[in-house]
Amino acid sequence: QHYYITNNLRMSRGGSSAGFDRSITIFSPEGRLYQVEYAFKAINQSGLTSIGVRGKDSACVITQRKIPDKLVDEETVSHIYRVTKHSGCVMTGMIADSDMQVSRARYEAADYKYHYGYEMPPDMISKRLADIGQSYTQIAHMRPLGCCLIMIGWDEEKGAQLYRVDPAGFFCGFRACSAGTKQTESNNYLEKKIKKNSMMNETEVIQTAIAALSSVLAADFKPSEIEIAVVSDRNPVFRKLTEAETDEQLNILAERD
């Protein structure tokens, strides 16, 4: 027993990460929570990339649509979810964790409307989910969710909104953001685009999102290979674009290029 304790002390004093990734609630000597960092890596296991872009009067999210098996019904595969009438999200990462987080978001939104009589704003939904996600990082019998949420919505006071919630429980509003395998490349691309034109209209917002995803993946998409959802001043209801509408947007982008 004395050897075990002494050996553990040596490891911790030496700054080794050995043993500190066993528990969510224990900090390493460098001040890191390894299990939370592993949750971020789990987001990339899906192999998908998602992007959100906000303009002056609209916001949109886009993600890849991969069918995991030829026997799977394509209509049942989607990574975009409606949360309330005027807000929804795209989930990136572990599918089961994503479904659970969306279910919790819908429950919180319904409970808020029942108590206060009006729809829960997108920033409040994001903050609530971030608070719940943060609690998972400090309770020993829980684990962080291996998924990232990008939410868009229409707020009566603030207009189009875009938020991102990560497994650590951090949330923030964005003009453009991304999640998934090509997150770094997507952010670099979006920074350049937003710097040139931050006051985009609805069409420009959708075109920027498609162009960003196409650029970082170095691929030309068919309408069935991507999913797009949008909210705007013209139509504040959260809705997914149909394949015909997606095809139209792809044609506009192809003609422009």
N, C-alpha and C positions, 0 to 999 in steps of 0.2 A: 504493500500500500504506500509506503514511504517513497519507493522508487517511482510509482505511478504519479504521485503528487509532484515530486521533484521534476520528473520528465515533462509534465504538463506545464509547470512554471517556466522551464527552459524554453519550451515551444512558444509560449505566449510572449516571453521577454524577447525572444529572438525575432518576433514579428512574423512568424509563420502563420499561414492561413489554416493550417491543419486543425481540424476540430471545430473551427468557428463557423463552418457552413452547415453544421448539424442542426442548429436551432435558429429560428427566425428572430428570437428576442435577444440574442447575445451579440454585442458589438465585438469586432476584432480589434486588436491593438491599434490598427490604423483608423479606427472609427467607421468601419464598413459593416453593412449587413449583407452577407453573401447571398442568403436565400432570396432577398429582394432583388439583388442584381441578377440572379438566375431567372427570376420571373420575367425580367426584361428580355433575357435571351430566349425564353419560351415563346415570346411574341413572334420571333423570327422563324420558329419551327413550322409555321403554316406555309411559309414560302410566298406569302402575299404581301403586296404593298398597297397602302391606302393613302389618299391625299384629300385634304380639305382646303378650300379657297373661299375667301370672303371679299366681296366688292362693296360698292357704295349702297346698293339696294338689293343685294342677293348673296346667297352662300350656297356652295355645293360640295358634295363629297363624292369621291370616285374610288372604286376598288376593282381588283381583278376578280373574275368569276371562273374558278376552276372546278370542274366536275371530277370528284375523286375516283369514280368508277363508272364504266360504261353502263352498268345495270342500274345506276342511281337515276331517279326521276329528276330531270333538270329543274322543274318548277319548284322543287322543295329545297333547292340550294340557293341561299342568299346570305350575304353578310351585312345587308342594310336593313335596319329595323325602324319602324315608326314607334315613338314613345308617347307623344301626345298628338293632337291634331296639327299643331304648328311646329313640332320638333321631332327629330329622329337622329339616328346615328349610324356610323359604320364601325363594325367591330373587326379587329385584327388580332390574330393569335389563336389560342385554344378554343375550339368551337363550343364545347360544353361550358367552359367558364364564361364565354361571351353570352351564351343564352341565359345563364344565371344572372349576370350583371344587367342585361336588358330587362329581365323579369322583375328584378329589384327596382330598376328605374321606373318601370310602368306602375309598380305598386306605390312607390313614393309619390309619383305624379298624381295618381288617382286619389291617394290619401290627402294630398295637399289641396286638390280641387274640392274634395268633400268638406274639408275644414274651413277653407277660406273663400270658396265660391267662385274662384277663377283659376285659369290654367297656370300650372307651375312654369315659371320662366326657364329658359334653357340654362342660364347661369346658376340658378338654384338647384336644378337637377344635377348639373355637373358637380357643384359643390357638395351636395349630399352624397353622391356616389364616391367622390374623392375622400370624404370623411369616413365612409364605411370601408373603403379600400385601405385607408391609413390604419384603421383599427385592426385589420388583418395582419399588419406587419408587427404588432406588438402583443398579440394574444397567442400563447404557446400552442393551443390546440387548433389553430387556424393556419391557413397558408395564403400568401398573396395570390391574386388572380393572374393567370398567365395570359392576359389580354389587354389591349389598349383601346379606349373608346374615343372616337372623334365625333362630336355632336354639332349639328347645325340646328338653328331654329329661328323663328321670327318673334321678336319681342315688341310689344305695342309701343314701348317707350324708346328702346334702343335700336330697333330695326333688326337687320340680319345679324346673327351671332354665330361664332365658331369657337368651340372649346375642345380641349384635349385632356383626357384623364388617364393617368398611367398607373401601373401596379403599386407604386410607392405611395399613392394617395395625393399626388400633386396635380392640380388643375390650373389652367390658365387660358385666357382668351387669346386668339391668334388672328392675324390677317391671312395666314396660310400655314399649314402644318402637314405632317405626314407621319406614318407609322409603318413598321414592318421591315422586310428584308433590305429594301433600298432607301431607308429613311434618310441617311446622311446625304446621299446623292440627290434625293428629292428636295431636301431642305436647301441645298446649295442652288439648285435650279430655280426654286421658288423665290429665294432671296433676290436673285438677279431680276426676275420678272416683276415682282412686287415693287422693287426699287424704281423701275421704269414707269409703272402704272399701277398705283394703289387704289384708284377710283374707277374700278371696272364695272361695266354693266353686266346684266345676267348672262348674255351670250359670251362675253369676254371671260367671265368667271369660269363657265363650263369649258370653253376652249383652252384656257390656261391649265385647268386641271387635267384634261385629256392629254395636252401636249407634254405636260410634266411627266405623267405616267408613261407615255409612249417613249419619251426621251431617255428616262432612267432605265427602262427595261429594254430599250433598243428594239421595239417591236411595233408592228402595225396591227391594230385590233379589228376584229369582227364585232358587230353589235352584241353578239351573244357572249363575248369574252370579258366584257366589263359591265359594271353596274354604276349608275349615276343617280343621285337624288339631289333635289334642289328646293330651296325656299326663296321667295322673292317678294318685293313690294307689290308687284303685279298679281302674284298668286301666293299669299303667305302660307298656304297649306303645304305641309311636308309631303312630297310625292316623288316616286321613282319614275325615271324616264322609261318609256316603252322602248322596245327594240327598234321600232320605226323612228322614234325621236332620237335615239342614240345614233342610228345610222345617218340621220340628217346632220347631226353635229359632227360626225366623223368625216362626212363629205365636205362640209364647210371648211374643216381643218385641212383636208387634203387639197382643196382648191386654193386655199390661202398659201400653203407651202409650195 
